[in-house]
């Protein structure tokens, strides 16, 4: 083999490699893109999980910001709990902070061992009777286990599906960098005025490359968080005891605890109720030990030997690594026993990845920035999906015009309408599911929030009723999209669901004003920014979706170079030859 | 905040060091030397802002959080520069200069 042929072969190999990567990028993206869009968007909303939780429980409005010391708040809440349930065997108390004004108490008694939730007024310890809703936890649960009901069902299966999608997202990201190799050269290049495929490609590239570190981080850490589920073999090989796999020891290592101090309780186990506990000295000791660091939560339970212990957990916002350090105290004597914290390098790395994903450390500015990244990521996926359609219809268009030119018959029918009236079934199906996902999900989220205000408070199964509204809205959009894109392609296919979504989101502040006392008329004068900015953001989302709907309305004459929506670029769109467009950008 | 401003200035310099954007912003082609100098100063500024974020994170947060906030600022600034060269290309140099000054000022104030 001569050197000349080997270099030729090398470059051919490289091209072949890129083609293969491009193929992988296209199909991995297409097959799971819809699911990934849903995961990405709901995950993005989860950055504001606490704020959604608050907004969707207007009964929490007006809780006083308490200046009382942590110890007083905790003591008052626990006293109130014990009055309500004297047989409590374990409680976990989350102290109020900047993002959540209430005391959140999880507790269980000697009964069936199930945890119950209680929200309490931090000043008085009185329980707050909030409406039944999943709140922001629905977006959160949906994004990693495709939760469809308040009580978990199919959650393991859901996590597996999300895991597969995440893995393919990772594949799509890496192959994307190879496929769109010009992204670094064209780093800042966005040419919306060029229109057509070029604009979509620019949008896909720019939204992809500028925030690439975030995508890689969020995807990889998302996979790692559930490594115990996805990759159990290593644990099974290294953590063995006489009964088989000792997962308890593994989790103890993962959390920097001693295996014997981990609470374990079977359903039938009898546990003594907790004694009265003086929290003041314990919390004081913890504050001193952490030199003024914030306290996130306090827990009391019986350990494996039946001794009552109190565990004080530092606030999650105090460091990057997830699973903050915990101090263990004897509940009766108040004596300090142990500090639990992960210290080994591997577990620390895991904690940092986990922490980066959860972003509990982020203050308001950082949180909005991360939210923006999430939105950009969703746009990256969305533009990728649309690009698939645009590219295909552009291809069939050029083929048609080429054929027309070759035949030199000035046949009018062979010229313009190649993309339509009838694109191949597959393309129409993709276009339809694009509509159902990209326009349908925002609509469904808006409907879910509206349902939170419109479904009567106090009916049976209210939380699931809200979800029913969500999934119905999504399902109806799917039917609509199948009708309007697959059965009888029509440009209204995009406009109607987008306009509906815009209307619902923009109407949310109004619905809120009619049904609660937490609306803008109250929250703005009182400078309750969390409440006000929720309503204002809903309004902005509505306007944005409405603007999109307006852009793609059927009667609109596409300007030269205006972005063509769906599988229908304007006939004047400059179309790059298909070969360069797959590998060239 | 200072990380964002410094990154904005740095990305702008890198963008201005690219043929297409240099022409869009200044109306003329830059010489090869000038482009290289712009790109290099941009990269230097990026490294400097990273060093500042790691060695002296603002607000007394741990270095790990400082670097995290910096990498967020890095991407936000990249998006902002892309928006600038897309819709306000002529303003890019002024904005970059202003960001550099404001960034240094913010840094001095400990933001």
Interface residues (C-beta under 8 A of the other chain):
Chain A: X187 X188 X189 X190 X191 X192 X206 X210 X211 X213 X214 X319 X320 X321 X352 X356 X361 X365 X366 X369 X370 X372 X373 X376
Chain B: X1 X11 X14 X15 X18 X20 X21 X62 X64 X65 X68 X69 X71 X72 X73 X74 X75 X76 X78 X79 X81 X82 X85 X86
